[in-house]
Amino acid sequence: RTGLICVENTHNRAGGIPLTPEQLEADWEVAKRHGLPVHMDGARIFNAAVALRVDVKELARYADSVMFCLSKGLCAPVGSLVVGSEEFIERARKYRKMLGGGMRQAGIIAAPGIIALTKMVDRLEEDHENAKLLAEGLRDLGIKILHPVMTNMVYIDVSPLGWTGEDWRKACEQLGWKSFGWPHSPIVRLVTHYGIEREDIESFLDGLRRLVPKRV
């Protein structure tokens, strides 16, 4: 019997697309009609809010609990937060302690987390623009872009080049970039972040332009 509905925003396997408040509200209404709580995996919820140009509160309001990450897009070295009702957080703390998830002297993690929330949200748009630039350049090389690029993820299919994911990894290695690819699959996920600037994207694409004709 279903006991919980989980939603992910942005949605990883769908190429990092953001779920709109209207979509989330529809899920919420179905859940409440059946007496079910809703949990949101909001690891990249701030990417969704920036892409949709809405306040993050408009996305979080359609969930009973939300988890979001301070490191994936917001650049903190480590850390995630869980938010919910007072009763929910009390239970979460209890189970965290039971499972050995407590941490002493966590202030050193909280400090960069505050910077992440107050200084790093607006710059996420740079990551989104860099992802679009990357997708356009890869498309021009004959690589298939699998999903609309709306945030900081680019899912690609390198099979039009006659490559597997492992071939892609080796090509990146030749250019001085580390990547990951499966030898049995041509699908690769690329993610832009704080450590990758527009100049890096352009340099990477320039290198691929020199390399790809030699492999096709």
Buried (B, 14 or more C-beta within 10 A) or exposed (E): EEEEBEBBBBBBEBBBBBBBBEBBEEBBEEBBEEEBBBBBBBBBBBBBBBBBEBEBEBBBEBBBBBBBBBBBBBBBEEBBEBBBEEEBEEEBEEEEEEEEEEEEEEEEBEEBBEEBBEEBBEEBBBBBBBBBBBBBBBBEBEBBBBBEBBBBBBBBBBBEBEBBBBBBBBBBEEBEBEBEBEEEEBBBBBBBBBEBEEEBBBBBBEBBEEBBEEEE
